[in-house]
Every structure is written in C-alpha cells, then in structure tokens.
Amino acid sequence: MSQNNSAKFTFLYLLSLVALGFFAIAGGMALFQVINKNIADIVENYGMRYDISALRFALSAMLVAAPIYLISVWQINKNLLSGKLQADSGIRKWLTYFILLVVSFVMLGWAIAVINNFFNGELTLKFILKALTVLAISGAIFSYYLIDIRREQVSGTKNVFARSYLYGTIIVALAIFIAGIFFVESPAQARQLRIDQETINRLNTTENAIQSYFAQSGILPENLDVLSQEVGFTTKLDAQNPSTKQNFDYKILEKKKYQLCTDFLRASLSEAEGGYPSYTYPYGNYEHEAGRQCFERTVLDDSGVKAIPVR
C-alpha cells in the first residue's frame, strides 16, 4: 500500500469517525426530543423537557453528517473489495479500534446522563425509551465495527453484512428525520417565532425601564419617549416592534397600572411545544395569540416595605 493510499485511508477513517460522532449524537438527540414531546411530565427540568431548538440542531446535524458518514464508509468498503486496502492493514485495525474507543467514551457519557435524569425524577417510561435508544445506537455501531474488523476475507468478496448495515442506516436515518420533521416548523415560521421573541424581549426591556422610572420618580412615565430621553432607562429602538417598526402602544390605567400593546406574527408556543417558561419574566408572562395583543402590568412599589432587623 503506497503512502498516498495510506494518507487517503487515514483520512477516510477519521472523516467517518467525525461524521459518525455527529450522526449518532444527533440521531439520539432527535429521538430524545420526540420522546420528550410525546410523553409529557408535570415535573421536568431543562434537560428533561421538550426543546425544539435541540431538535432543530439534531435534524440539521443529521442532514449533513449522515451522507458524509455513509459515503466515507462506502469508500472504505469499496477499497477493501478492490484490494487497495488490505484486511491486515495497520491503518484499518488501529483506526477501527480508535473509532470504537471514541464511541465508547461518548456512549458511556450518554448512558450516565440518562441514568442521572432518571435518578432526578424522570418518568420511568421516558427513561426506558431513552436507555433503549442509547443501547440500540451503541449496539449497532459496535456490532458493525467488531464484525467488520474480524473479517479475514475482504478483497474480491462482496460484504453482505456491510451492505445491510449501510442500507439499514439509511432507513433508520430517514425514519428519525421524518419523525422529527413533524415537530419542527418551517424556516419561515421559525423566523416569525424569532421575531416575536425579539418583540417580547423589547417589551420586557420597556417594562424594566418603566419600573426603574417609577422607582426613581414615584410616577409612571407620561409616554415611552420619556424613557429614551432620560439617561440610563431605554432607547427608542427598545420600545419598537421589530416587525412593524411601530412603537408599542402605552396607556396609563391607574396610578401604578399601565398597558402595553403590540402585534405578533404567530401564537406563542407552550412549554410542551418547546416555548419559554412563563416564569422567566419578572413582571408576568407573555403568552399571546397572533395579531394585536395587550399586556397589563402593575409596577412594584417598595417604598412602604420595612426592613427586617438582623438578629
């Protein structure tokens, strides 16, 4: 085997390792999110609940990594069949076991994370399904590479097992991708959700500015322009809807109560759909429908709160 071929085969094995890492982890992430989506739990922390962003990343990684992995493995087997890559080649043996070593580390960490979530109160059914996912992925990878490395006759003989592995991987990848795509909105819809989230962020910034203004002056601002004119409160951009470019409608209802109105492109996602928890905002949640929405808020007044002496 020439040095050029040695470099080529080393590249193919290392490329397959990197692609396999992304492919396997992304496939597991996608299945985990499908499980989280379909099996609701009233008590969930961040790592246990459905995360639509994680599902988007997993599908994106699969879309890129799966073809690269399959092509690199196909090229390796093609060279084994033609005899350009020998069965007893040091590159083949060392890099195959190196792939198994790296996969072992990844799968051990994955299994530990799944078991840790179970000990932290995850539903038994979700734990079982996620554990089976880890076992299935690791079992498929280890089975292929261990059986492949033990083959003595590789040149001139078509490997039915390798072909079955490649076809099976394609089918599984397509099944996972199709299952995940049902729960992911289109890019246009995702952009609308991002714009709505930016609108919420600006609403929250405006509310913080109103609260700060009230804390200093004891009254609500006459209008939102006052906040941008005063140093340190907010800017004109913070009081503007990023989609319509119109300022938020601001109305004083009572001495400590006001209303902010603006437009949204889509209805907000619930936590079960991968939306942000409502408790992440200090003055109230921003759950909304599409179109014109108004939020009533009451400023916090701590002027009458007495300090509790330390004993």
Sequence and secondary structure as in RCSB ss.txt:
>XXXX:A:sequence
MSQNNSAKFTFLYLLSLVALGFFAIAGGMALFQVINKNIADIVENYGMRYDISALRFALSAMLVAAPIYLISVWQ
INKNLLSGKLQADSGIRKWLTYFILLVVSFVMLGWAIAVINNFFNGELTLKFILKALTVLAISGAIFSYYLIDIR
REQVSGTKNVFARSYLYGTIIVALAIFIAGIFFVESPAQARQLRIDQETINRLNTTENAIQSYFAQSGILPENLD
VLSQEVGFTTKLDAQNPSTKQNFDYKILEKKKYQLCTDFLRASLSEAEGGYPSYTYPYGNYEHEAGRQCFERTVL
DDSGVKAIPVR
>XXXX:A:secstr
  HHHHHHHHHHHHHHHHHHHHHHHHHHHHHHHHHHHHS  SS  TTTS  HHHHHHHHHHHHHHHHHHHHHHHH
HHHHHHHTSS TT HHHHHHHHHHHHHHHHHHHHHHHHHHHHHHTT  HHHHHHHHHHHHHHHHHHHHHHHHHHT
 S  TTS  HHHHHHHHHHHHHHHHHHHHHHTTS  HHHHHHHHHHHHHHHHHHHHHHHHHHHHHHHSS  SSHH
HHHHSTTT  TGGGB TTT  B EEEE SSSEEEEEEEESS    GGGT   GGGSTT      SEEEEEEEE  
  TT       
